[in-house]
Amino acid sequence: MSGHVVAKKLYFLIFGTLLALTALTTGVAFVDLGQWNTIVALIIACCKGTLVVLFFMHLRWSPRLMRVVLLSALLWLAILISLTTTDFFSRDWIPIPQGWEESSLLRPPGLPEHFLHRR
Amino acid sequence: MSDSHASSALAHQFEDLEQQHEAASLGMWIFLATEVMFFGGLFAGYTLYRNLFPAGFAAGSHMLNVTVGAINTGVLICSSLTMALAVRAAQTGKRSALLAFLMLTIALGLAFVIIKLTLEWRHDYLEGLAPGLNFTFAGPNAKSLELFFIFYFLMTGVHALHMVVGIGVLGVLLLQAGKGRFGPERYNAVETAGLYWHFIDIIWIFLFPLLYLIGGRY
């Protein structure tokens, strides 16, 4: 036989923890933590994801090659999100002189003012 | 097949069952890496627009039903447990347990999709919160709220599509398991389907807080 057979008890333990974390993340959303609400929710989601990957997806007992595949996927995801956001949010840090009348741009109602400077 | 191998479960290009097992899992992990990129684009877009229009996204999130979302998260976690137990039943050669756990997983998966469809999407559509089909919301931040609902329908829709594909895969496995195709030496199909199923669960684990729990419920 190939592959590791996980004890049933461990599966139920992970299952219980996942349900508890779901209850926790839902409960925390009703408490005002300001900016931290999103951060706490993401930390809990990462913990839940890690539990699923390690135990339900057997990564804890898998060869290193599969961990490399997962880590490379996460690395590329980090590049995707971090480079997109750093580019987008730093565009108007350095003012670029504009040679044309800015007011001539049609601005749809509701679009924030700073949206126009992103180019 | 090659007669130098003792086991008929072993395809002739592999040295042993262990290697065959690793090759099957590795293939699925690489596919899942491409899926991370696929959903990653949606998550990146979500991050960007939520930072540009925080008020509209918070207001949109408030209109979703947290109770139904939390229950569906529970349903999906239950289905992950039954899937893990199905893989275990296949590994240990317990055929009736395998059939039962596969059926349970399919039932829970169907329950998730049906809850999503009837209690959420249908409700959102009737409330006039479905961009492109029926969007009648005209309160403050209507445009950015519409953008939130575009992300909501796209992300949950693509996720539910993955669920439907997963249910189909499990249905095929159920038929094969009924014919006694799986056993301790031959369960790679169940294992890789399990990896896919757990991956869909993880996507929802991130979608639930990002869509339902943002903007403050207090």
Chai-1 contact restraints between the chains, C-beta under 6 A:
chainA,res_idxA,chainB,res_idxB,connection_type,confidence,min_distance_angstrom,max_distance_angstrom,comment,restraint_id
A,M1,B,P184,contact,1.0,0.0,6.0,A-B,restraint_1
A,S2,B,L17,contact,1.0,0.0,6.0,A-B,restraint_2
A,S2,B,E18,contact,1.0,0.0,6.0,A-B,restraint_3
A,S2,B,H21,contact,1.0,0.0,6.0,A-B,restraint_4
A,G3,B,H21,contact,1.0,0.0,6.0,A-B,restraint_5
A,V5,B,Q91,contact,1.0,0.0,6.0,A-B,restraint_6
A,Y11,B,A84,contact,1.0,0.0,6.0,A-B,restraint_7
A,F15,B,L81,contact,1.0,0.0,6.0,A-B,restraint_8
A,L18,B,I77,contact,1.0,0.0,6.0,A-B,restraint_9
A,L19,B,I77,contact,1.0,0.0,6.0,A-B,restraint_10
A,T22,B,T73,contact,1.0,0.0,6.0,A-B,restraint_11
A,T25,B,P209,contact,1.0,0.0,6.0,A-B,restraint_12
A,T26,B,A70,contact,1.0,0.0,6.0,A-B,restraint_13
A,A29,B,L213,contact,1.0,0.0,6.0,A-B,restraint_14
A,A29,B,R217,contact,1.0,0.0,6.0,A-B,restraint_15
A,F30,B,R217,contact,1.0,0.0,6.0,A-B,restraint_16
A,F30,B,Y218,contact,1.0,0.0,6.0,A-B,restraint_17
A,D32,B,Y218,contact,1.0,0.0,6.0,A-B,restraint_18
A,A41,B,P209,contact,1.0,0.0,6.0,A-B,restraint_19
A,A41,B,L213,contact,1.0,0.0,6.0,A-B,restraint_20
A,A45,B,I205,contact,1.0,0.0,6.0,A-B,restraint_21
A,A45,B,F206,contact,1.0,0.0,6.0,A-B,restraint_22
A,A45,B,P209,contact,1.0,0.0,6.0,A-B,restraint_23
A,K48,B,I205,contact,1.0,0.0,6.0,A-B,restraint_24
A,G49,B,I202,contact,1.0,0.0,6.0,A-B,restraint_25
A,G49,B,I205,contact,1.0,0.0,6.0,A-B,restraint_26
A,V52,B,H198,contact,1.0,0.0,6.0,A-B,restraint_27
A,V52,B,D201,contact,1.0,0.0,6.0,A-B,restraint_28
A,V52,B,I202,contact,1.0,0.0,6.0,A-B,restraint_29
A,F56,B,S80,contact,1.0,0.0,6.0,A-B,restraint_30
A,F56,B,A84,contact,1.0,0.0,6.0,A-B,restraint_31
A,F56,B,H198,contact,1.0,0.0,6.0,A-B,restraint_32
A,M57,B,L195,contact,1.0,0.0,6.0,A-B,restraint_33
A,M57,B,H198,contact,1.0,0.0,6.0,A-B,restraint_34
A,P63,B,E22,contact,1.0,0.0,6.0,A-B,restraint_35
A,M66,B,L26,contact,1.0,0.0,6.0,A-B,restraint_36
A,M66,B,W29,contact,1.0,0.0,6.0,A-B,restraint_37
A,V69,B,W29,contact,1.0,0.0,6.0,A-B,restraint_38
A,V69,B,I30,contact,1.0,0.0,6.0,A-B,restraint_39
A,V69,B,A33,contact,1.0,0.0,6.0,A-B,restraint_40
A,A73,B,A33,contact,1.0,0.0,6.0,A-B,restraint_41
A,A73,B,V36,contact,1.0,0.0,6.0,A-B,restraint_42
A,L77,B,V36,contact,1.0,0.0,6.0,A-B,restraint_43
A,L77,B,G40,contact,1.0,0.0,6.0,A-B,restraint_44
A,L80,B,G40,contact,1.0,0.0,6.0,A-B,restraint_45
A,L80,B,A44,contact,1.0,0.0,6.0,A-B,restraint_46
A,I81,B,A44,contact,1.0,0.0,6.0,A-B,restraint_47
A,I81,B,T47,contact,1.0,0.0,6.0,A-B,restraint_48
A,T84,B,A44,contact,1.0,0.0,6.0,A-B,restraint_49
A,F88,B,L48,contact,1.0,0.0,6.0,A-B,restraint_50
A,G110,B,K143,contact,1.0,0.0,6.0,A-B,restraint_51
